[in-house]
């Protein structure tokens, strides 16, 4: 590799400023930009909790492109030291995987993923009963399952299993 293609370090720079930029790129629906910035931050501080969280969320933003990113996102969320944050964000990963399956018309994969999300949100709620986010996400998943015929059909015939991308 040529020296001019070597990655540069953020050493000595404000990681929080970089983190704000990553969050901004996610808001602009540019998850690959956010991922790159998070990887730069994590190269300086491998335990940076916000960078792990934004990296995982940026990866989930791309599940419709490739559900193979699910495992990478789950690994990022595994690095979160707060059990509540870890479980809650893993729930988000499962929910977004479910939505990616749904966009592909894969009812059983969508239902299975959303059921995992529901379990994670319930556990997150039990870890922090004052947090409303797990309840809001749980209710969204329930409404999604109730509103989509492909999901209701999958519930009615669970033995007609389709391959599940997240396994």
C-alpha positions as MATLAB code, in Angstrom:
seq = 'XXXXXXXXXXXXXXXXXXXXXXXXXXXXXXXXXXXXXXXXXXXXXXXXXXXXXXXXXXXXXXXXXXXXXXXXXXXXXXXXXXXXXXXXXXXXXXXXXXXXXXXXXXXXXXXXXXXXXXXXXXXXXXXXXXXXXXXXXXXXXXXXXXXXXXXXXXXXXXXXXXXXXXX';
ca = [
       0.000    0.000    0.000;
       1.229    3.475   -0.802;
       1.977    5.739    2.157;
      -0.474    8.319    0.880;
      -3.246    5.701    1.219;
      -2.547    4.985    4.889;
      -5.235    5.982    7.369;
      -4.522    9.014    9.521;
      -5.067    9.152   13.262;
      -7.359   11.494   15.198;
      -4.824   11.594   18.038;
      -4.888   15.026   19.641;
      -8.230   15.940   18.080;
     -11.536   16.313   19.899;
     -13.302   12.959   19.557;
     -16.609   14.511   20.656;
     -16.532   16.873   17.662;
     -15.969   13.877   15.394;
     -18.806   12.046   17.150;
     -21.156   14.969   16.465;
     -20.198   14.718   12.793;
     -20.975   10.978   12.769;
     -24.378   11.643   14.309;
     -24.955   14.410   11.750;
     -24.141   12.094    8.823;
     -26.583    9.499   10.188;
     -29.262   12.212   10.300;
     -28.455   13.035    6.664;
     -29.000    9.361    5.770;
     -25.312    8.855    5.003;
     -24.581    5.876    7.272;
     -21.328    4.893    5.543;
     -19.869    8.325    6.394;
     -20.965    7.874   10.020;
     -19.427    4.371   10.113;
     -16.092    5.677    8.863;
     -15.973    8.443   11.479;
     -16.908    5.991   14.256;
     -14.129    3.638   13.161;
     -11.680    6.568   13.400;
     -12.902    7.373   16.918;
     -12.743    3.719   17.969;
      -9.179    3.497   16.646;
      -8.289    6.110   19.310;
     -10.635    4.869   22.051;
     -11.829    1.298   21.517;
     -14.292    1.598   24.412;
     -15.934    4.852   23.317;
     -19.555    4.026   24.110;
     -21.238    6.656   21.918;
     -19.067    5.715   18.934;
     -19.996    2.031   19.393;
     -23.672    2.976   19.575;
     -23.605    5.243   16.505;
     -21.563    2.663   14.576;
     -24.120   -0.042   15.361;
     -27.022    2.236   14.416;
     -25.318    3.302   11.180;
     -24.905   -0.365   10.279;
     -28.606   -1.000   10.966;
     -29.416    1.897    8.633;
     -27.987   -0.255    5.838;
     -29.832   -3.533    6.540;
     -31.997   -3.044    3.455;
     -28.767   -3.125    1.388;
     -27.318   -6.134    3.187;
     -28.683   -8.076    6.132;
     -25.160   -9.482    6.536;
     -24.383   -6.253    8.402;
     -26.582   -7.554   11.247;
     -23.764   -9.514   12.901;
     -21.405   -6.529   12.692;
     -24.015   -4.242   14.246;
     -24.672   -6.752   17.034;
     -20.916   -6.908   17.758;
     -20.830   -3.107   18.059;
     -23.767   -3.177   20.477;
     -22.102   -5.991   22.468;
     -19.382   -3.466   23.361;
     -21.839   -1.266   25.253;
     -21.115   -1.584   28.968;
     -24.616   -0.621   30.132;
     -26.800   -3.726   30.037;
     -29.854   -1.559   29.337;
     -28.137    0.189   26.380;
     -26.818   -3.137   25.052;
     -30.205   -4.911   25.204;
     -32.176   -1.920   23.928;
     -29.899   -1.369   20.919;
     -29.831   -5.069   20.094;
     -33.620   -4.775   20.015;
     -33.273   -1.981   17.472;
     -31.011   -4.198   15.353;
     -33.595   -7.005   15.431;
     -36.409   -4.569   14.606;
     -34.540   -3.122   11.630;
     -33.630   -6.601   10.417;
     -37.331   -7.436   10.582;
     -38.164   -4.379    8.497;
     -35.484   -5.346    5.954;
     -37.041   -8.833    5.686;
     -40.448   -7.209    5.294;
     -39.212   -5.046    2.398;
     -38.076   -8.256    0.686;
     -41.477   -9.884    1.278;
     -39.952  -12.435    3.685;
     -42.798  -12.711    6.167;
     -41.432  -15.430    8.398;
     -37.972  -13.849    8.654;
     -39.603  -10.497    9.426;
     -41.859  -11.988   12.086;
     -39.028  -13.926   13.738;
     -36.814  -10.825   13.843;
     -39.602   -8.641   15.225;
     -40.333  -11.240   17.917;
     -36.652  -11.062   18.954;
     -36.970   -7.258   19.041;
     -40.045   -7.513   21.290;
     -38.148   -9.777   23.696;
     -35.236   -7.328   23.833;
     -37.513   -4.341   24.416;
     -39.300   -6.148   27.239;
     -35.966   -6.982   28.852;
     -34.749   -3.386   28.415;
     -37.943   -2.134   30.035;
     -37.362   -4.440   32.998;
     -33.786   -3.112   33.313;
     -34.969    0.518   33.391;
     -38.692    0.788   34.181;
     -38.489    4.601   33.893;
     -37.359    4.519   30.237;
     -40.092    5.079   27.662;
     -38.010    4.162   24.578;
     -38.414    0.371   24.964;
     -42.185    0.803   25.305;
     -42.403    3.038   22.246;
     -40.306    0.622   20.151;
     -42.259   -2.405   21.479;
     -45.570   -0.779   20.499;
     -44.236    0.092   17.037;
     -43.287   -3.545   16.440;
     -46.706   -4.741   17.617;
     -48.465   -2.256   15.331;
     -46.248   -3.304   12.426;
     -47.099   -6.980   12.974;
     -50.803   -6.157   13.257;
     -50.833   -3.981   10.129;
     -49.008   -6.202    7.632;
     -50.806   -9.126    6.057;
     -47.527  -10.929    5.279;
     -46.715  -10.885    9.020;
     -50.194  -12.053   10.047;
     -49.918  -14.854    7.473;
     -46.521  -15.862    8.870;
     -48.042  -15.980   12.379;
     -50.825  -18.225   11.118;
     -48.463  -20.677    9.386;
     -45.141  -20.681   11.283;
     -44.198  -24.137    9.973;
     -43.808  -22.787    6.410;
     -40.388  -21.462    7.333;
     -38.457  -19.251    4.970;
     -34.693  -18.888    5.346;
     -33.809  -16.268    7.962;
     -31.056  -13.847    6.934;
     -29.982  -13.031   10.493;
     -29.165  -16.588   11.552;
];
